[in-house]
Amino acid sequence: MPEAHWHDHVELNVITRGGMTYLINGKQVSLREGAIYCFWAAVPHQVISAGDGTELVCIYVPFADLLSLAVSSDFKNDLMAGHVVTGSSIDAADTLLVTRWAREWDTNSELAADILRDEVRLRLRRLAADPRIAEIGLGALEAEHRRQAMHVADRRVVARVQQMTTFINNEFARPINVADVALVGGLHPTNATATFQKVLGQSIAQYLRRRRLNHALKLLADSDMAIIEVAFESGHGSLSRFYDAFQRQVGCTPKDYRRRFRA
């Protein structure tokens, strides 16, 4: 995964062997062998280091499935805010479980496929019952694999981008712009945009638009707020601007999205 990418699913990750470090939402998170990790893949993410022979199982869960689960709003909000959620301790059963999922996922039996989907939802509910925010930073695991790992981003550059993404995630509802974000990173707007693009594969403006859209999607699916309230709550300066941005990025109106989701 040499470049950052994103998609509208929730990811469940388990390292069955080895260890690796993600750059998720502009922050470095090291994944330990045997632990389970969950994050919303709509935030940019990429692998920046991995030990030799590392094996990873990724399970993609539709975003709508997450919102329909009977789990706490805090758990959903943590994922929507770009956090990586893990369990309070390693459960040895997870490696066996996800290995079986990977082996059986392409089953031709609809009954078996339904059972697999139910098992994934139940594991998400179990995780939501006792979640922990995964630690940010290099951590001991990356140090252990540092010699074998190949880093594609300079740590000082990553640190600047992390400052900028943190600012965006905290302030996206306000009328901030590229210059405001660049100032937080201590860079000229042109240099800030180039640095951001190098690390996350998208511009500051693109990331800001995506963060605002993510919040709007959550509000539309998870609340009864009026469309105009959703527009301003998610940082769009006007209702018309919100409609234009939403239709351009989602392909339908906010009202249609809410109707389809709830149907």
C-alpha positions as CSV (number, residue, x, y, z in Angstrom):
1,M,0.0,0.0,0.0
2,P,2.5,2.6,-1.2
3,E,0.0,5.5,-1.2
4,A,-2.8,6.5,1.1
5,H,-6.3,5.4,0.1
6,W,-9.8,5.4,1.5
7,H,-13.2,3.8,1.0
8,D,-16.5,3.9,2.8
9,H,-16.2,0.8,4.9
10,V,-15.3,0.0,8.5
11,E,-12.2,-2.2,8.6
12,L,-11.4,-5.0,11.1
13,N,-7.7,-5.8,11.0
14,V,-5.9,-8.7,12.8
15,I,-2.1,-9.3,12.3
16,T,-1.9,-13.1,12.3
17,R,1.9,-12.9,12.1
18,G,4.5,-10.2,12.5
19,G,3.8,-6.5,12.9
20,M,3.2,-3.3,10.9
21,T,2.6,0.4,11.2
22,Y,-0.3,2.3,9.6
23,L,-0.4,5.9,8.8
24,I,-4.1,6.5,9.5
25,N,-5.7,10.0,9.4
26,G,-2.2,11.4,9.5
27,K,-1.2,9.5,12.7
28,Q,1.1,6.5,13.1
29,V,-0.5,3.4,14.7
30,S,1.5,0.2,15.3
31,L,-0.4,-3.0,15.0
32,R,0.6,-5.9,17.4
33,E,0.4,-9.5,16.4
34,G,-2.8,-11.1,17.5
35,A,-4.6,-7.9,18.5
36,I,-7.8,-6.7,16.7
37,Y,-8.1,-3.2,15.3
38,C,-11.1,-1.3,14.0
39,F,-11.2,2.0,12.1
40,W,-13.3,3.8,9.6
41,A,-11.6,3.4,6.2
42,A,-13.1,6.7,4.9
43,V,-10.1,8.4,6.5
44,P,-6.9,8.2,4.5
45,H,-4.7,5.2,5.5
46,Q,-1.6,3.4,4.3
47,V,1.1,1.0,5.5
48,I,4.4,2.8,6.1
49,S,6.3,-0.2,7.6
50,A,6.0,-3.9,8.0
51,G,8.2,-6.7,9.4
52,D,9.4,-9.5,7.1
53,G,6.7,-12.2,6.7
54,T,3.9,-10.1,8.2
55,E,0.4,-11.5,7.5
56,L,-2.7,-9.4,7.8
57,V,-6.4,-10.2,7.6
58,C,-8.7,-7.3,6.7
59,I,-12.4,-7.6,7.0
60,Y,-14.5,-4.8,5.3
61,V,-17.8,-4.0,7.0
62,P,-20.3,-1.7,5.1
63,F,-20.7,1.7,6.8
64,A,-24.4,1.2,7.0
65,D,-23.9,-2.0,9.0
66,L,-21.9,-0.1,11.6
67,L,-24.5,2.5,12.1
68,S,-27.3,-0.1,12.4
69,L,-25.4,-2.0,15.1
70,A,-26.7,-1.9,18.7
71,V,-23.5,-0.4,20.1
72,S,-22.7,2.8,22.0
73,S,-22.7,6.1,20.3
74,D,-19.2,6.7,21.8
75,F,-17.8,3.8,19.9
76,K,-19.3,5.1,16.6
77,N,-18.1,8.6,17.3
78,D,-14.6,7.4,18.0
79,L,-14.4,5.7,14.6
80,M,-16.0,8.7,12.9
81,A,-13.4,10.9,14.4
82,G,-10.6,8.9,12.8
83,H,-9.5,6.9,15.9
84,V,-8.3,3.3,15.7
85,V,-10.1,1.2,18.3
86,T,-8.7,-2.0,19.7
87,G,-9.5,-4.4,22.6
88,S,-8.4,-4.0,26.1
89,S,-6.4,-7.2,25.7
90,I,-5.4,-9.7,23.1
91,D,-7.9,-12.5,22.5
92,A,-6.1,-15.6,21.2
93,A,-9.4,-16.6,19.5
94,D,-9.3,-13.7,17.1
95,T,-6.4,-15.1,15.0
96,L,-8.2,-18.4,14.6
97,L,-11.5,-16.6,13.9
98,V,-10.3,-14.2,11.2
99,T,-8.2,-17.0,9.5
100,R,-11.4,-19.0,9.2
101,W,-13.3,-16.0,7.9
102,A,-10.7,-15.4,5.2
103,R,-10.8,-19.1,4.2
104,E,-14.6,-19.2,4.0
105,W,-15.4,-15.7,2.7
106,D,-15.8,-16.7,-0.9
107,T,-18.3,-19.4,-0.1
108,N,-21.1,-20.0,-2.7
109,S,-23.6,-20.7,0.1
110,E,-25.8,-17.8,0.9
111,L,-26.6,-19.3,4.3
112,A,-22.9,-19.6,5.1
113,A,-22.3,-16.0,3.9
114,D,-25.1,-14.8,6.2
115,I,-23.5,-16.6,9.2
116,L,-20.1,-15.0,8.4
117,R,-21.6,-11.6,8.3
118,D,-23.4,-12.2,11.6
119,E,-20.2,-13.3,13.2
120,V,-18.4,-10.2,12.1
121,R,-21.2,-8.0,13.5
122,L,-21.1,-9.9,16.8
123,R,-17.3,-9.4,17.0
124,L,-17.8,-5.7,16.4
125,R,-20.4,-5.6,19.2
126,R,-18.0,-7.4,21.5
127,L,-15.2,-4.9,20.7
128,A,-17.6,-2.0,21.3
129,A,-18.4,-3.3,24.7
130,D,-14.8,-2.9,26.0
131,P,-12.9,-0.7,23.5
132,R,-9.6,1.1,23.8
133,I,-8.1,3.8,21.6
134,A,-5.0,2.4,20.0
135,E,-1.8,4.2,20.9
136,I,-0.3,6.8,18.5
137,G,3.4,7.0,17.8
138,L,6.3,4.7,16.9
139,G,6.0,2.3,19.8
140,A,8.1,-0.7,20.7
141,L,6.7,-2.9,17.9
142,E,8.0,-0.6,15.1
143,A,11.4,-0.4,16.8
144,E,11.5,-4.2,16.8
145,H,10.9,-4.4,13.1
146,R,12.8,-1.2,12.1
147,R,15.7,-2.9,10.4
148,Q,13.4,-5.0,8.2
149,A,10.8,-2.3,7.6
150,M,10.8,0.0,4.6
151,H,9.6,3.5,5.5
152,V,8.0,5.6,2.7
153,A,7.6,8.8,4.7
154,D,10.0,10.9,6.7
155,R,9.0,11.0,10.4
156,R,9.5,14.8,10.6
157,V,7.2,15.2,7.6
158,V,4.6,12.8,9.1
159,A,4.7,14.8,12.4
160,R,3.8,18.0,10.5
161,V,1.0,16.3,8.7
162,Q,-0.2,14.9,12.0
163,Q,-0.4,18.4,13.5
164,M,-2.4,19.6,10.5
165,T,-4.8,16.6,10.4
166,T,-5.4,17.0,14.2
167,F,-6.3,20.6,13.6
168,I,-8.7,19.8,10.8
169,N,-10.4,17.0,12.8
170,N,-10.9,19.4,15.7
171,E,-11.9,22.5,13.8
172,F,-13.5,21.4,10.5
173,A,-16.9,22.8,11.6
174,R,-15.5,26.3,11.6
175,P,-14.7,28.3,8.4
176,I,-11.1,27.3,8.3
177,N,-9.0,27.2,5.1
178,V,-5.7,25.9,3.7
179,A,-3.8,28.9,5.1
180,D,-5.1,28.2,8.6
181,V,-4.0,24.6,8.4
182,A,-0.6,25.5,7.0
183,L,0.0,27.9,9.9
184,V,-0.5,25.1,12.4
185,G,2.1,23.0,10.5
186,G,4.5,25.9,10.5
187,L,4.6,25.9,6.7
188,H,3.8,28.2,3.8
189,P,0.5,27.1,2.2
190,T,2.2,25.9,-0.9
191,N,4.7,23.8,1.0
192,A,2.0,22.6,3.4
193,T,-0.1,21.4,0.5
194,A,2.9,19.6,-1.1
195,T,3.8,18.0,2.2
196,F,0.2,16.9,2.8
197,Q,0.0,15.5,-0.7
198,K,3.2,13.5,-0.3
199,V,2.1,11.8,2.9
200,L,-1.6,11.3,2.4
201,G,-2.0,11.3,-1.4
202,Q,-4.5,14.2,-1.4
203,S,-4.5,17.9,-0.8
204,I,-5.4,19.8,2.4
205,A,-8.6,21.1,0.7
206,Q,-9.6,17.5,-0.3
207,Y,-9.0,16.2,3.2
208,L,-11.0,19.1,4.7
209,R,-13.9,18.5,2.3
210,R,-13.8,14.7,3.0
211,R,-13.8,15.3,6.8
212,R,-16.8,17.6,6.6
213,L,-18.6,15.1,4.3
214,N,-17.9,12.3,6.7
215,H,-19.5,14.2,9.6
216,A,-22.5,15.1,7.4
217,L,-23.0,11.4,6.5
218,K,-23.0,10.5,10.2
219,L,-25.5,13.2,11.1
220,L,-27.9,12.3,8.2
221,A,-27.8,8.6,9.2
222,D,-27.7,8.9,12.9
223,S,-29.9,11.9,13.8
224,D,-33.1,13.7,12.8
225,M,-31.4,17.1,12.4
226,A,-32.8,19.3,9.6
227,I,-30.7,19.3,6.4
228,I,-29.8,23.0,7.0
229,E,-28.6,22.1,10.5
230,V,-26.5,19.3,9.1
231,A,-24.9,21.7,6.6
232,F,-23.8,24.2,9.2
233,E,-22.9,21.6,11.8
234,S,-20.5,19.9,9.3
235,G,-18.7,23.1,8.4
236,H,-20.4,24.0,5.1
237,G,-20.9,27.8,4.9
238,S,-24.3,27.7,3.2
239,L,-27.0,25.2,2.3
240,S,-26.4,25.6,-1.4
241,R,-22.7,24.9,-1.0
242,F,-23.5,21.8,1.1
243,Y,-25.9,20.5,-1.6
244,D,-23.3,21.1,-4.4
245,A,-20.5,19.4,-2.4
246,F,-22.8,16.5,-1.3
247,Q,-24.1,15.7,-4.8
248,R,-20.7,16.0,-6.3
249,Q,-19.1,13.6,-3.8
250,V,-22.0,11.2,-3.0
251,G,-24.0,11.3,-6.2
252,C,-27.4,12.1,-4.6
253,T,-29.0,14.8,-2.4
254,P,-28.7,14.7,1.4
255,K,-32.4,14.0,1.6
256,D,-32.1,11.0,-0.8
257,Y,-29.2,9.7,1.1
258,R,-31.1,9.8,4.4
259,R,-34.1,8.1,2.8
260,R,-32.1,5.3,1.2
261,F,-30.1,4.7,4.3
262,R,-33.2,4.4,6.5
263,A,-35.0,2.3,4.0
